[in-house]
Amino acid sequence: MKSRLTCNETLALTAEKTGTPAYIYDLSVLRGQLAGFRNAFEVPRFSLLFATMANPSTQILKLLAIEQAGACVNSNLHLDLALDAGIPTDKVQFTASGLSVDQMRRLISVGISVNLDSRRQVSQWLALGGGPFGVRLNAGALTEKPGDRLGFDQAEFDALRNEVSADLLAGLHVYVGTNFLDPRDMFPTLRCFFRLAAGLPQLRYVNIGGGVGVDYNNIGLGFDINAFGSEVSQLHRQLPPDTMLFFEPGRALAASSGVFLSRVTDIKRLQGTTFVACDASIAVFPRPLYHPESLHRVRSLRDAGDQTDVVVVGRTTFSRDILARCKLPRGVEVGDLLAFENAGAYCNSMASHFLGQPTPADFYFPIE
Protein backbone atom coordinates (compact mmCIF):
# COMPACT_ATOMS: atom_id res chain seq x y z
CA MET A 1 0.00 0.00 0.00
CA LYS A 2 1.37 3.40 -0.99
CA SER A 3 1.72 5.91 1.83
CA ARG A 4 -0.40 9.03 1.60
CA LEU A 5 2.73 10.93 2.64
CA THR A 6 4.25 10.34 -0.81
CA CYS A 7 1.35 11.97 -2.69
CA ASN A 8 2.13 15.65 -3.18
CA GLU A 9 -1.47 16.50 -4.04
CA THR A 10 -2.76 14.87 -0.86
CA LEU A 11 -0.20 16.71 1.26
CA ALA A 12 -0.98 20.03 -0.41
CA LEU A 13 -4.72 19.62 0.25
CA THR A 14 -3.97 18.70 3.85
CA ALA A 15 -1.80 21.79 4.28
CA GLU A 16 -4.71 23.93 3.16
CA LYS A 17 -6.68 22.54 6.11
CA THR A 18 -3.97 22.61 8.75
CA GLY A 19 -1.88 25.61 7.77
CA THR A 20 1.90 25.50 8.04
CA PRO A 21 4.17 24.53 9.57
CA ALA A 22 2.57 21.16 10.26
CA TYR A 23 3.42 17.57 11.10
CA ILE A 24 1.44 15.12 8.97
CA TYR A 25 1.32 11.44 9.95
CA ASP A 26 0.04 8.30 8.24
CA LEU A 27 -0.87 5.74 10.91
CA SER A 28 -1.05 3.00 8.28
CA VAL A 29 2.71 3.36 7.80
CA LEU A 30 3.31 2.93 11.51
CA ARG A 31 1.10 -0.15 11.55
CA GLY A 32 3.09 -1.62 8.67
CA GLN A 33 6.37 -0.94 10.47
CA LEU A 34 5.08 -2.73 13.56
CA ALA A 35 4.21 -5.80 11.49
CA GLY A 36 7.56 -5.79 9.74
CA PHE A 37 9.52 -5.61 12.98
CA ARG A 38 7.49 -8.36 14.60
CA ASN A 39 7.88 -10.68 11.63
CA ALA A 40 11.66 -10.32 11.73
CA PHE A 41 12.04 -12.20 15.04
CA GLU A 42 11.59 -15.90 15.80
CA VAL A 43 11.55 -15.93 19.59
CA PRO A 44 8.98 -17.83 21.67
CA ARG A 45 8.24 -14.84 23.92
CA PHE A 46 8.77 -11.49 22.21
CA SER A 47 7.39 -7.97 22.61
CA LEU A 48 8.02 -4.61 20.99
CA LEU A 49 8.31 -1.64 23.33
CA PHE A 50 8.14 1.69 21.50
CA ALA A 51 10.67 4.22 22.84
CA THR A 52 8.31 7.09 23.62
CA MET A 53 11.13 9.65 23.49
CA ALA A 54 10.83 9.35 19.72
CA ASN A 55 7.23 10.55 19.63
CA PRO A 56 4.80 10.43 22.58
CA SER A 57 1.74 11.62 20.68
CA THR A 58 -1.57 10.29 21.96
CA GLN A 59 -2.64 8.98 18.55
CA ILE A 60 0.55 6.97 18.13
CA LEU A 61 0.36 5.55 21.65
CA LYS A 62 -3.29 4.57 21.15
CA LEU A 63 -2.37 2.71 17.96
CA LEU A 64 0.38 0.88 19.85
CA ALA A 65 -2.16 -0.16 22.46
CA ILE A 66 -4.55 -1.42 19.77
CA GLU A 67 -1.71 -3.34 18.12
CA GLN A 68 -0.72 -4.83 21.51
CA ALA A 69 2.71 -3.23 21.49
CA GLY A 70 4.22 -1.72 24.62
CA ALA A 71 6.21 1.32 25.64
CA CYS A 72 9.65 2.11 26.98
CA VAL A 73 9.41 5.31 29.02
CA ASN A 74 11.88 7.38 31.02
CA SER A 75 9.68 10.03 32.60
CA ASN A 76 6.50 10.25 34.65
CA LEU A 77 4.85 12.28 31.87
CA HIS A 78 5.45 9.61 29.25
CA LEU A 79 4.36 6.92 31.70
CA ASP A 80 1.05 8.72 32.21
CA LEU A 81 0.59 9.19 28.46
CA ALA A 82 1.24 5.50 27.77
CA LEU A 83 -1.15 4.30 30.46
CA ASP A 84 -3.84 6.81 29.48
CA ALA A 85 -3.57 5.58 25.88
CA GLY A 86 -4.46 2.09 27.03
CA ILE A 87 -1.07 0.38 27.11
CA PRO A 88 -1.23 -2.10 30.04
CA THR A 89 1.29 -1.92 32.87
CA ASP A 90 2.82 -5.29 31.98
CA LYS A 91 3.78 -3.86 28.57
CA VAL A 92 5.58 -0.81 29.99
CA GLN A 93 9.18 -0.62 31.16
CA PHE A 94 10.74 2.40 32.83
CA THR A 95 14.41 2.85 31.98
CA ALA A 96 16.16 6.04 33.13
CA SER A 97 19.08 7.31 35.17
CA GLY A 98 19.06 9.22 38.42
CA LEU A 99 15.57 8.19 39.52
CA SER A 100 14.31 10.13 42.52
CA VAL A 101 12.79 8.42 45.54
CA ASP A 102 9.38 9.84 44.59
CA GLN A 103 9.66 8.41 41.08
CA MET A 104 10.56 5.00 42.49
CA ARG A 105 7.58 5.09 44.85
CA ARG A 106 5.31 5.85 41.89
CA LEU A 107 6.67 2.94 39.85
CA ILE A 108 6.32 0.56 42.79
CA SER A 109 2.75 1.65 43.47
CA VAL A 110 1.68 1.28 39.83
CA GLY A 111 3.58 -1.99 39.31
CA ILE A 112 5.86 -0.88 36.47
CA SER A 113 8.92 -2.93 35.52
CA VAL A 114 12.12 -0.92 35.96
CA ASN A 115 15.69 -1.10 34.66
CA LEU A 116 18.01 0.58 37.16
CA ASP A 117 21.20 2.43 36.34
CA SER A 118 23.49 2.03 39.37
CA ARG A 119 24.09 0.06 42.58
CA ARG A 120 22.91 3.07 44.58
CA GLN A 121 19.66 3.08 42.62
CA VAL A 122 19.23 -0.63 43.36
CA SER A 123 19.78 -0.01 47.11
CA GLN A 124 17.18 2.77 47.10
CA TRP A 125 14.71 0.63 45.18
CA LEU A 126 14.99 -2.27 47.62
CA ALA A 127 14.87 0.02 50.67
CA LEU A 128 11.52 1.34 49.42
CA GLY A 129 10.14 -2.18 49.15
CA GLY A 130 10.59 -2.58 45.43
CA GLY A 131 10.49 -6.10 44.08
CA PRO A 132 12.44 -7.79 41.26
CA PHE A 133 14.15 -5.34 38.93
CA GLY A 134 16.26 -5.14 35.82
CA VAL A 135 19.60 -3.40 35.39
CA ARG A 136 21.04 -1.51 32.49
CA LEU A 137 24.48 -2.57 31.27
CA ASN A 138 26.84 -0.08 29.68
CA ALA A 139 27.36 -1.04 26.04
CA GLY A 140 30.91 0.27 25.96
CA ALA A 141 31.85 -1.77 29.03
CA LEU A 142 30.60 -4.93 27.36
CA THR A 143 33.00 -4.54 24.45
CA GLU A 144 35.73 -2.51 26.19
CA LYS A 145 35.15 0.32 23.75
CA PRO A 146 34.19 3.94 24.45
CA GLY A 147 30.57 4.10 25.48
CA ASP A 148 27.96 6.47 26.87
CA ARG A 149 27.28 7.45 30.49
CA LEU A 150 24.49 4.94 31.09
CA GLY A 151 24.39 1.68 32.99
CA PHE A 152 26.71 -0.66 34.89
CA ASP A 153 30.22 -1.61 33.95
CA GLN A 154 31.33 -5.20 34.45
CA ALA A 155 32.93 -4.65 37.87
CA GLU A 156 29.86 -2.88 39.27
CA PHE A 157 27.57 -5.54 37.88
CA ASP A 158 29.67 -8.34 39.42
CA ALA A 159 29.56 -6.52 42.76
CA LEU A 160 25.78 -6.17 42.51
CA ARG A 161 25.37 -9.90 41.90
CA ASN A 162 27.20 -10.55 45.17
CA GLU A 163 24.95 -8.12 47.05
CA VAL A 164 21.45 -9.21 46.01
CA SER A 165 19.78 -12.58 45.76
CA ALA A 166 19.50 -14.01 42.26
CA ASP A 167 15.70 -14.02 42.33
CA LEU A 168 15.64 -10.20 42.57
CA LEU A 169 17.63 -9.69 39.37
CA ALA A 170 14.80 -10.11 36.86
CA GLY A 171 16.24 -8.64 33.68
CA LEU A 172 19.11 -7.14 31.73
CA HIS A 173 18.88 -4.13 29.46
CA VAL A 174 21.43 -2.71 27.03
CA TYR A 175 21.27 0.46 24.95
CA VAL A 176 23.32 -0.51 21.92
CA GLY A 177 23.67 2.94 20.36
CA THR A 178 21.83 5.11 17.90
CA ASN A 179 20.97 5.23 14.20
CA PHE A 180 22.92 2.23 12.93
CA LEU A 181 22.33 1.66 9.23
CA ASP A 182 24.07 -1.74 9.15
CA PRO A 183 22.94 -4.34 11.71
CA ARG A 184 26.38 -5.94 11.66
CA ASP A 185 27.69 -2.92 13.56
CA MET A 186 25.42 -3.86 16.47
CA PHE A 187 26.29 -7.55 16.67
CA PRO A 188 29.58 -7.33 18.65
CA THR A 189 27.79 -5.61 21.55
CA LEU A 190 24.80 -7.92 21.36
CA ARG A 191 26.92 -11.06 21.33
CA CYS A 192 28.65 -9.93 24.52
CA PHE A 193 25.29 -9.02 26.04
CA PHE A 194 23.67 -12.39 25.35
CA ARG A 195 26.79 -14.25 26.48
CA LEU A 196 26.55 -12.51 29.85
CA ALA A 197 22.79 -13.11 30.04
CA ALA A 198 23.30 -16.82 29.35
CA GLY A 199 25.19 -17.04 32.64
CA LEU A 200 22.09 -15.86 34.53
CA PRO A 201 19.47 -18.59 34.02
CA GLN A 202 17.06 -16.94 36.48
CA LEU A 203 16.48 -13.93 34.20
CA ARG A 204 12.88 -13.31 33.23
CA TYR A 205 13.72 -10.98 30.35
CA VAL A 206 16.39 -9.32 28.28
CA ASN A 207 15.81 -5.93 26.67
CA ILE A 208 17.58 -4.47 23.63
CA GLY A 209 17.26 -0.70 23.41
CA GLY A 210 18.18 1.65 20.61
CA GLY A 211 20.13 1.12 17.46
CA VAL A 212 17.97 0.70 14.36
CA GLY A 213 18.65 3.62 12.06
CA VAL A 214 16.93 5.59 9.34
CA ASP A 215 18.45 6.51 5.98
CA TYR A 216 17.69 10.22 6.29
CA ASN A 217 19.96 11.11 3.40
CA ASN A 218 18.17 8.63 1.11
CA ILE A 219 21.39 7.03 -0.10
CA GLY A 220 20.10 3.47 -0.19
CA LEU A 221 21.39 2.25 3.17
CA GLY A 222 18.12 1.07 4.67
CA PHE A 223 18.50 -1.04 7.80
CA ASP A 224 18.00 -4.77 7.17
CA ILE A 225 15.58 -5.60 9.97
CA ASN A 226 15.25 -9.22 8.84
CA ALA A 227 19.01 -9.81 9.11
CA PHE A 228 18.98 -8.16 12.51
CA GLY A 229 16.02 -10.18 13.72
CA SER A 230 17.57 -13.43 12.49
CA GLU A 231 20.83 -12.80 14.37
CA VAL A 232 19.11 -11.71 17.57
CA SER A 233 16.80 -14.72 17.43
CA GLN A 234 19.83 -16.97 17.12
CA LEU A 235 21.55 -15.28 20.06
CA HIS A 236 18.41 -15.63 22.15
CA ARG A 237 18.62 -19.42 21.79
CA GLN A 238 21.45 -19.33 24.34
CA LEU A 239 18.81 -18.47 26.96
CA PRO A 240 15.97 -20.53 28.41
CA PRO A 241 13.11 -20.43 25.88
CA ASP A 242 10.74 -18.76 28.34
CA THR A 243 13.03 -15.72 28.69
CA MET A 244 11.13 -12.75 27.31
CA LEU A 245 12.87 -10.67 24.64
CA PHE A 246 11.92 -7.00 24.63
CA PHE A 247 13.07 -4.87 21.72
CA GLU A 248 12.81 -1.08 21.94
CA PRO A 249 12.82 0.63 18.56
CA GLY A 250 11.72 4.24 18.45
CA ARG A 251 13.19 6.11 15.52
CA ALA A 252 12.85 3.29 12.99
CA LEU A 253 9.25 2.53 13.92
CA ALA A 254 7.91 6.06 13.71
CA ALA A 255 10.17 8.14 11.45
CA SER A 256 8.69 7.12 8.11
CA SER A 257 5.14 7.65 9.40
CA GLY A 258 5.47 11.45 9.39
CA VAL A 259 6.48 14.40 7.25
CA PHE A 260 6.98 18.02 8.23
CA LEU A 261 5.44 20.63 5.94
CA SER A 262 6.57 24.24 5.65
CA ARG A 263 5.86 27.03 3.17
CA VAL A 264 8.52 29.11 1.41
CA THR A 265 8.50 32.74 2.57
CA ASP A 266 11.63 34.19 0.91
CA ILE A 267 14.43 33.38 -1.54
CA LYS A 268 17.72 35.23 -1.80
CA ARG A 269 21.27 34.93 -3.09
CA LEU A 270 24.09 35.77 -0.70
CA GLN A 271 27.79 35.26 -1.48
CA GLY A 272 27.02 32.67 -4.14
CA THR A 273 24.53 30.67 -2.06
CA THR A 274 20.79 30.43 -2.59
CA PHE A 275 18.90 30.64 0.70
CA VAL A 276 15.30 29.49 0.80
CA ALA A 277 13.50 30.75 3.91
CA CYS A 278 10.34 29.07 5.15
CA ASP A 279 7.74 29.56 7.87
CA ALA A 280 9.41 27.10 10.24
CA SER A 281 12.45 26.99 12.50
CA ILE A 282 14.76 24.54 14.23
CA ALA A 283 12.80 25.40 17.38
CA VAL A 284 9.84 23.40 16.07
CA PHE A 285 11.77 21.08 13.73
CA PRO A 286 14.93 20.61 15.77
CA ARG A 287 16.53 17.41 14.49
CA PRO A 288 18.65 19.22 11.83
CA LEU A 289 20.23 21.33 14.59
CA TYR A 290 21.31 18.30 16.63
CA HIS A 291 22.22 16.04 13.72
CA PRO A 292 23.49 18.16 10.81
CA GLU A 293 25.38 15.10 9.55
CA SER A 294 22.12 13.36 8.57
CA LEU A 295 19.68 15.98 7.38
CA HIS A 296 16.22 15.09 6.18
CA ARG A 297 15.46 14.69 2.52
CA VAL A 298 13.37 17.67 1.34
CA ARG A 299 11.12 17.87 -1.68
CA SER A 300 8.98 20.58 -3.21
CA LEU A 301 5.32 19.68 -3.64
CA ARG A 302 5.30 21.52 -6.96
CA ASP A 303 7.22 20.15 -9.92
CA ALA A 304 9.26 23.11 -11.11
CA GLY A 305 11.95 21.62 -13.32
CA ASP A 306 15.70 21.26 -12.89
CA GLN A 307 17.21 21.11 -9.42
CA THR A 308 19.80 23.38 -7.86
CA ASP A 309 21.68 23.46 -4.55
CA VAL A 310 20.05 25.53 -1.83
CA VAL A 311 20.16 26.06 1.93
CA VAL A 312 16.73 25.94 3.57
CA VAL A 313 16.57 28.19 6.63
CA GLY A 314 14.06 29.16 9.28
CA ARG A 315 12.40 32.51 9.69
CA THR A 316 14.45 33.69 12.67
CA THR A 317 17.75 35.51 13.07
CA PHE A 318 19.41 32.61 14.90
CA SER A 319 22.50 31.89 12.78
CA ARG A 320 22.11 28.12 13.14
CA ASP A 321 18.48 28.09 12.07
CA ILE A 322 19.33 25.81 9.14
CA LEU A 323 16.82 23.11 8.22
CA ALA A 324 18.44 21.53 5.18
CA ARG A 325 21.20 21.67 2.61
CA CYS A 326 19.60 20.10 -0.42
CA LYS A 327 18.50 20.43 -4.02
CA LEU A 328 15.23 22.15 -4.89
CA PRO A 329 13.76 23.16 -8.25
CA ARG A 330 15.35 26.24 -9.81
CA GLY A 331 11.85 27.58 -10.17
CA VAL A 332 11.01 27.41 -6.48
CA GLU A 333 8.77 30.31 -5.49
CA VAL A 334 7.49 32.03 -2.40
CA GLY A 335 4.38 30.13 -1.32
CA ASP A 336 5.64 26.70 -2.43
CA LEU A 337 5.26 23.85 0.05
CA LEU A 338 8.27 21.85 1.21
CA ALA A 339 8.01 18.35 2.68
CA PHE A 340 10.72 17.12 5.06
CA GLU A 341 10.64 13.33 5.05
CA ASN A 342 11.13 10.84 7.92
CA ALA A 343 9.83 13.39 10.40
CA GLY A 344 7.80 11.03 12.57
CA ALA A 345 10.51 10.55 15.22
CA TYR A 346 12.74 12.88 17.23
CA CYS A 347 11.25 15.95 15.58
CA ASN A 348 8.04 17.16 17.17
CA SER A 349 9.03 15.41 20.41
CA MET A 350 12.14 17.63 20.60
CA ALA A 351 10.41 20.95 19.87
CA SER A 352 10.89 23.84 22.31
CA HIS A 353 9.79 27.39 23.05
CA PHE A 354 13.18 28.66 21.89
CA LEU A 355 12.88 31.49 19.34
CA GLY A 356 9.21 32.06 20.11
CA GLN A 357 7.80 30.08 17.22
CA PRO A 358 4.17 28.93 17.08
CA THR A 359 3.40 25.28 17.72
CA PRO A 360 2.99 23.38 14.43
CA ALA A 361 -0.31 21.73 13.62
CA ASP A 362 -0.67 17.94 13.89
CA PHE A 363 -2.69 15.88 11.43
CA TYR A 364 -3.14 12.10 11.33
CA PHE A 365 -4.34 10.03 8.39
CA PRO A 366 -6.23 7.11 9.94
CA ILE A 367 -5.63 3.42 9.33
CA GLU A 368 -6.84 2.40 5.87
C-alpha positions as CSV (number, residue, x, y, z in Angstrom):
1,M,0.0,0.0,0.0
2,K,1.4,3.4,-1.0
3,S,1.7,5.9,1.8
4,R,-0.4,9.0,1.6
5,L,2.7,10.9,2.6
6,T,4.2,10.3,-0.8
7,C,1.3,12.0,-2.7
8,N,2.1,15.7,-3.2
9,E,-1.5,16.5,-4.0
10,T,-2.8,14.9,-0.9
11,L,-0.2,16.7,1.3
12,A,-1.0,20.0,-0.4
13,L,-4.7,19.6,0.2
14,T,-4.0,18.7,3.9
15,A,-1.8,21.8,4.3
16,E,-4.7,23.9,3.2
17,K,-6.7,22.5,6.1
18,T,-4.0,22.6,8.8
19,G,-1.9,25.6,7.8
20,T,1.9,25.5,8.0
21,P,4.2,24.5,9.6
22,A,2.6,21.2,10.3
23,Y,3.4,17.6,11.1
24,I,1.4,15.1,9.0
25,Y,1.3,11.4,10.0
26,D,0.0,8.3,8.2
27,L,-0.9,5.7,10.9
28,S,-1.1,3.0,8.3
29,V,2.7,3.4,7.8
30,L,3.3,2.9,11.5
31,R,1.1,-0.1,11.6
32,G,3.1,-1.6,8.7
33,Q,6.4,-0.9,10.5
34,L,5.1,-2.7,13.6
35,A,4.2,-5.8,11.5
36,G,7.6,-5.8,9.7
37,F,9.5,-5.6,13.0
38,R,7.5,-8.4,14.6
39,N,7.9,-10.7,11.6
40,A,11.7,-10.3,11.7
41,F,12.0,-12.2,15.0
42,E,11.6,-15.9,15.8
43,V,11.6,-15.9,19.6
44,P,9.0,-17.8,21.7
45,R,8.2,-14.8,23.9
46,F,8.8,-11.5,22.2
47,S,7.4,-8.0,22.6
48,L,8.0,-4.6,21.0
49,L,8.3,-1.6,23.3
50,F,8.1,1.7,21.5
51,A,10.7,4.2,22.8
52,T,8.3,7.1,23.6
53,M,11.1,9.7,23.5
54,A,10.8,9.4,19.7
55,N,7.2,10.5,19.6
56,P,4.8,10.4,22.6
57,S,1.7,11.6,20.7
58,T,-1.6,10.3,22.0
59,Q,-2.6,9.0,18.5
60,I,0.6,7.0,18.1
61,L,0.4,5.5,21.6
62,K,-3.3,4.6,21.1
63,L,-2.4,2.7,18.0
64,L,0.4,0.9,19.9
65,A,-2.2,-0.2,22.5
66,I,-4.5,-1.4,19.8
67,E,-1.7,-3.3,18.1
68,Q,-0.7,-4.8,21.5
69,A,2.7,-3.2,21.5
70,G,4.2,-1.7,24.6
71,A,6.2,1.3,25.6
72,C,9.7,2.1,27.0
73,V,9.4,5.3,29.0
74,N,11.9,7.4,31.0
75,S,9.7,10.0,32.6
76,N,6.5,10.3,34.7
77,L,4.9,12.3,31.9
78,H,5.5,9.6,29.2
79,L,4.4,6.9,31.7
80,D,1.1,8.7,32.2
81,L,0.6,9.2,28.5
82,A,1.2,5.5,27.8
83,L,-1.2,4.3,30.5
84,D,-3.8,6.8,29.5
85,A,-3.6,5.6,25.9
86,G,-4.5,2.1,27.0
87,I,-1.1,0.4,27.1
88,P,-1.2,-2.1,30.0
89,T,1.3,-1.9,32.9
90,D,2.8,-5.3,32.0
91,K,3.8,-3.9,28.6
92,V,5.6,-0.8,30.0
93,Q,9.2,-0.6,31.2
94,F,10.7,2.4,32.8
95,T,14.4,2.9,32.0
96,A,16.2,6.0,33.1
97,S,19.1,7.3,35.2
98,G,19.1,9.2,38.4
99,L,15.6,8.2,39.5
100,S,14.3,10.1,42.5
101,V,12.8,8.4,45.5
102,D,9.4,9.8,44.6
103,Q,9.7,8.4,41.1
104,M,10.6,5.0,42.5
105,R,7.6,5.1,44.9
106,R,5.3,5.8,41.9
107,L,6.7,2.9,39.9
108,I,6.3,0.6,42.8
109,S,2.7,1.7,43.5
110,V,1.7,1.3,39.8
111,G,3.6,-2.0,39.3
112,I,5.9,-0.9,36.5
113,S,8.9,-2.9,35.5
114,V,12.1,-0.9,36.0
115,N,15.7,-1.1,34.7
116,L,18.0,0.6,37.2
117,D,21.2,2.4,36.3
118,S,23.5,2.0,39.4
119,R,24.1,0.1,42.6
120,R,22.9,3.1,44.6
121,Q,19.7,3.1,42.6
122,V,19.2,-0.6,43.4
123,S,19.8,0.0,47.1
124,Q,17.2,2.8,47.1
125,W,14.7,0.6,45.2
126,L,15.0,-2.3,47.6
127,A,14.9,0.0,50.7
128,L,11.5,1.3,49.4
129,G,10.1,-2.2,49.2
130,G,10.6,-2.6,45.4
131,G,10.5,-6.1,44.1
132,P,12.4,-7.8,41.3
133,F,14.2,-5.3,38.9
134,G,16.3,-5.1,35.8
135,V,19.6,-3.4,35.4
136,R,21.0,-1.5,32.5
137,L,24.5,-2.6,31.3
138,N,26.8,-0.1,29.7
139,A,27.4,-1.0,26.0
140,G,30.9,0.3,26.0
141,A,31.9,-1.8,29.0
142,L,30.6,-4.9,27.4
143,T,33.0,-4.5,24.4
144,E,35.7,-2.5,26.2
145,K,35.2,0.3,23.7
146,P,34.2,3.9,24.4
147,G,30.6,4.1,25.5
148,D,28.0,6.5,26.9
149,R,27.3,7.5,30.5
150,L,24.5,4.9,31.1
151,G,24.4,1.7,33.0
152,F,26.7,-0.7,34.9
153,D,30.2,-1.6,33.9
154,Q,31.3,-5.2,34.4
155,A,32.9,-4.7,37.9
156,E,29.9,-2.9,39.3
157,F,27.6,-5.5,37.9
158,D,29.7,-8.3,39.4
159,A,29.6,-6.5,42.8
160,L,25.8,-6.2,42.5
161,R,25.4,-9.9,41.9
162,N,27.2,-10.6,45.2
163,E,25.0,-8.1,47.0
164,V,21.5,-9.2,46.0
165,S,19.8,-12.6,45.8
166,A,19.5,-14.0,42.3
167,D,15.7,-14.0,42.3
168,L,15.6,-10.2,42.6
169,L,17.6,-9.7,39.4
170,A,14.8,-10.1,36.9
171,G,16.2,-8.6,33.7
172,L,19.1,-7.1,31.7
173,H,18.9,-4.1,29.5
174,V,21.4,-2.7,27.0
175,Y,21.3,0.5,25.0
176,V,23.3,-0.5,21.9
177,G,23.7,2.9,20.4
178,T,21.8,5.1,17.9
179,N,21.0,5.2,14.2
180,F,22.9,2.2,12.9
181,L,22.3,1.7,9.2
182,D,24.1,-1.7,9.2
183,P,22.9,-4.3,11.7
184,R,26.4,-5.9,11.7
185,D,27.7,-2.9,13.6
186,M,25.4,-3.9,16.5
187,F,26.3,-7.5,16.7
188,P,29.6,-7.3,18.7
189,T,27.8,-5.6,21.5
190,L,24.8,-7.9,21.4
191,R,26.9,-11.1,21.3
192,C,28.6,-9.9,24.5
193,F,25.3,-9.0,26.0
194,F,23.7,-12.4,25.4
195,R,26.8,-14.2,26.5
196,L,26.5,-12.5,29.9
197,A,22.8,-13.1,30.0
198,A,23.3,-16.8,29.4
199,G,25.2,-17.0,32.6
200,L,22.1,-15.9,34.5
201,P,19.5,-18.6,34.0
202,Q,17.1,-16.9,36.5
203,L,16.5,-13.9,34.2
204,R,12.9,-13.3,33.2
205,Y,13.7,-11.0,30.4
206,V,16.4,-9.3,28.3
207,N,15.8,-5.9,26.7
208,I,17.6,-4.5,23.6
209,G,17.3,-0.7,23.4
210,G,18.2,1.7,20.6
211,G,20.1,1.1,17.5
212,V,18.0,0.7,14.4
213,G,18.6,3.6,12.1
214,V,16.9,5.6,9.3
215,D,18.4,6.5,6.0
216,Y,17.7,10.2,6.3
217,N,20.0,11.1,3.4
218,N,18.2,8.6,1.1
219,I,21.4,7.0,-0.1
220,G,20.1,3.5,-0.2
221,L,21.4,2.3,3.2
222,G,18.1,1.1,4.7
223,F,18.5,-1.0,7.8
224,D,18.0,-4.8,7.2
225,I,15.6,-5.6,10.0
226,N,15.3,-9.2,8.8
227,A,19.0,-9.8,9.1
228,F,19.0,-8.2,12.5
229,G,16.0,-10.2,13.7
230,S,17.6,-13.4,12.5
231,E,20.8,-12.8,14.4
232,V,19.1,-11.7,17.6
233,S,16.8,-14.7,17.4
234,Q,19.8,-17.0,17.1
235,L,21.5,-15.3,20.1
236,H,18.4,-15.6,22.2
237,R,18.6,-19.4,21.8
238,Q,21.5,-19.3,24.3
239,L,18.8,-18.5,27.0
240,P,16.0,-20.5,28.4
241,P,13.1,-20.4,25.9
242,D,10.7,-18.8,28.3
243,T,13.0,-15.7,28.7
244,M,11.1,-12.7,27.3
245,L,12.9,-10.7,24.6
246,F,11.9,-7.0,24.6
247,F,13.1,-4.9,21.7
248,E,12.8,-1.1,21.9
249,P,12.8,0.6,18.6
250,G,11.7,4.2,18.4
251,R,13.2,6.1,15.5
252,A,12.8,3.3,13.0
253,L,9.3,2.5,13.9
254,A,7.9,6.1,13.7
255,A,10.2,8.1,11.4
256,S,8.7,7.1,8.1
257,S,5.1,7.6,9.4
258,G,5.5,11.4,9.4
259,V,6.5,14.4,7.2
260,F,7.0,18.0,8.2
261,L,5.4,20.6,5.9
262,S,6.6,24.2,5.6
263,R,5.9,27.0,3.2
264,V,8.5,29.1,1.4
265,T,8.5,32.7,2.6
266,D,11.6,34.2,0.9
267,I,14.4,33.4,-1.5
268,K,17.7,35.2,-1.8
269,R,21.3,34.9,-3.1
270,L,24.1,35.8,-0.7
271,Q,27.8,35.3,-1.5
272,G,27.0,32.7,-4.1
273,T,24.5,30.7,-2.1
274,T,20.8,30.4,-2.6
275,F,18.9,30.6,0.7
276,V,15.3,29.5,0.8
277,A,13.5,30.8,3.9
278,C,10.3,29.1,5.2
279,D,7.7,29.6,7.9
280,A,9.4,27.1,10.2
281,S,12.4,27.0,12.5
282,I,14.8,24.5,14.2
283,A,12.8,25.4,17.4
284,V,9.8,23.4,16.1
285,F,11.8,21.1,13.7
286,P,14.9,20.6,15.8
287,R,16.5,17.4,14.5
288,P,18.6,19.2,11.8
289,L,20.2,21.3,14.6
290,Y,21.3,18.3,16.6
291,H,22.2,16.0,13.7
292,P,23.5,18.2,10.8
293,E,25.4,15.1,9.5
294,S,22.1,13.4,8.6
295,L,19.7,16.0,7.4
296,H,16.2,15.1,6.2
297,R,15.5,14.7,2.5
298,V,13.4,17.7,1.3
299,R,11.1,17.9,-1.7
300,S,9.0,20.6,-3.2
301,L,5.3,19.7,-3.6
302,R,5.3,21.5,-7.0
303,D,7.2,20.1,-9.9
304,A,9.3,23.1,-11.1
305,G,11.9,21.6,-13.3
306,D,15.7,21.3,-12.9
307,Q,17.2,21.1,-9.4
308,T,19.8,23.4,-7.9
309,D,21.7,23.5,-4.5
310,V,20.0,25.5,-1.8
311,V,20.2,26.1,1.9
312,V,16.7,25.9,3.6
313,V,16.6,28.2,6.6
314,G,14.1,29.2,9.3
315,R,12.4,32.5,9.7
316,T,14.4,33.7,12.7
317,T,17.8,35.5,13.1
318,F,19.4,32.6,14.9
319,S,22.5,31.9,12.8
320,R,22.1,28.1,13.1
321,D,18.5,28.1,12.1
322,I,19.3,25.8,9.1
323,L,16.8,23.1,8.2
324,A,18.4,21.5,5.2
325,R,21.2,21.7,2.6
326,C,19.6,20.1,-0.4
327,K,18.5,20.4,-4.0
328,L,15.2,22.2,-4.9
329,P,13.8,23.2,-8.3
330,R,15.4,26.2,-9.8
331,G,11.8,27.6,-10.2
332,V,11.0,27.4,-6.5
333,E,8.8,30.3,-5.5
334,V,7.5,32.0,-2.4
335,G,4.4,30.1,-1.3
336,D,5.6,26.7,-2.4
337,L,5.3,23.9,0.1
338,L,8.3,21.8,1.2
339,A,8.0,18.4,2.7
340,F,10.7,17.1,5.1
341,E,10.6,13.3,5.1
342,N,11.1,10.8,7.9
343,A,9.8,13.4,10.4
344,G,7.8,11.0,12.6
345,A,10.5,10.6,15.2
346,Y,12.7,12.9,17.2
347,C,11.3,15.9,15.6
348,N,8.0,17.2,17.2
349,S,9.0,15.4,20.4
350,M,12.1,17.6,20.6
351,A,10.4,21.0,19.9
352,S,10.9,23.8,22.3
353,H,9.8,27.4,23.1
354,F,13.2,28.7,21.9
355,L,12.9,31.5,19.3
356,G,9.2,32.1,20.1
357,Q,7.8,30.1,17.2
358,P,4.2,28.9,17.1
359,T,3.4,25.3,17.7
360,P,3.0,23.4,14.4
361,A,-0.3,21.7,13.6
362,D,-0.7,17.9,13.9
363,F,-2.7,15.9,11.4
364,Y,-3.1,12.1,11.3
365,F,-4.3,10.0,8.4
366,P,-6.2,7.1,9.9
367,I,-5.6,3.4,9.3
368,E,-6.8,2.4,5.9
